[in-house]
Amino acid sequence: MMTDKMFLLVKITISTGHRDIHHAIAELQANTRLSVSSTRNVKVLKTEIIKLKTRKH
């Protein structure tokens, strides 16, 4: 059986009260839970959200 890595991109449209979009990004990254299910032919071994580097204030 072959083991490999793949990347899935997620497009999210938001509305936020944050004045700085980087605060909204950081909040979503910290609070998002991800679920990717295995299929008959593909077993998911690990999932993770790769953090976007946001500037700090």
N, C-alpha and C positions, 0 to 999 in steps of 0.2 A: 504494500500500500504506500502511496506517495504522500509526503507531508510537504506543504508549501504555505506561503503567506499571500494574502490578497488584501486589497484595500477597497472599501466601499465608501463612496462619498455621500453625504447627506446634505440636502439643501433645505434650509429652514427659513421661513419668512416669519418675522416677528414684529410685534408692536411693543414698545417699552417706554417706561417713564424715566429710564436712566438717561442722563445728559450725555454720557460718554458710551459709545457702543462697546468699548472694551470691557466695561463693567458688566454689560448684559452678556457678552460672550463668556466672561469668567464665571458669572452666575450659572449660566446654562451648563457649562462644562462641569462645574462642581456638583450639579444636581441632576444630571441626566443619567438614566439607567438604560442600558442597552441590552436587547435580547435578539440573538440570531440563532435560529433553530437549525438543527441538523436535518438532512434529508436521507432518503434511502441510500444514495450514492456518495454523500458528503457528510462527514462527521466533523462538527465544529469543536475544536479543541480549546480555543481561547478567544475571547473578544476583549477589546480595550478601546477606549476613546483616546486618540492621540491629541494631547492638549495643544491648542493653538497658542503660540507665544504672544501674549498681550502685554502692552506696555503698562507699567505700574505708575500710579500717581502717589 
